[in-house]
Structure formats: C-alpha cells, structure tokens
C-alpha cells in the first residue's frame, strides 16, 4: 500500500500548493475541501459507523511516537 500513500501525499501537496499560489483560495479551505470530497467518495462503499471508526483510529495514530514493547513474563 505504500504506493497509494505516495500518490495521496503527492495529490495533497499539489492541491495545497495550488491553493497557496492562487489568491482566491487558501490552504486551510483546500484541506477542508479535500477531506469533504474524500469522505463523500468513501461513503459510497463504507458505512457511517465504519468511517467513524476509521477516522477515530487515524486521529489517534497521528503523532504517536511511543512504541509499546510487550514481552512475555
């Protein structure tokens, strides 16, 4: 799946750069538009509950830099 994430990051970077270059747009509004459009697309193949769970998981994963190491006792 690394290829998909690379493509997604490139698309987002290009869209945010376009918003930065165009005086009629703003990067925060572009980010909102990207997320709203993507959620609308994802809603076609997922339930609301599934989407909420996915979003919650992603939000919890952002910025986590601690790794839990478990060892048998």
Secondary structure, 3 states (H helix, E strand, C coil): CHHHHHHHHHHHHHHHHHHHHCCCCCHHHHHHHHHHHHHHHHCCCCCHHHHHHHHHHHHHHCCCCCCCCCCCC
